[in-house]
Amino acid sequence: MKDRNFLDTVMAFEQQLESLQQQYNDLKKYVAHMVEEHQAIQTENLHLRRRLEELIDTDVPQDETSNKEKVSMLDIGEGYDNLARLYQEGFHVCHVHFGSSRKGEDCLFCLSFLNKQNG
């Protein structure tokens, strides 16, 4: 009789673990989605700031030093955009799996790396 009760307890515990695992997977997907959405908004914000700077530059002439700084900043942005594009095409850009295929799954390392680059 005691063995049956113990077996029922183990089975109930197993079901709780499966439920927790499913909740964890759902939470992980949600976090990855939110990080990806945050990244897209930051990228859009960066593009809008660049466009605004371009519009302001056409109105106010500036000296050559400022122009060199802007070219340097644009070069950094282009590299970031290339990494973001590679990630969107399905490749890892993180140091852990750089260049390998993501196979449709989000990578928190890549998303974290892209988030740091934009910050």
Summary of the structure (lengths in Angstrom):
residues: 119
radius of gyration: 23.5
end to end distance: 61.9
largest distance: 89.4
contacts: 276
relative contact order: 0.11
helix: 79%
strand: 2%
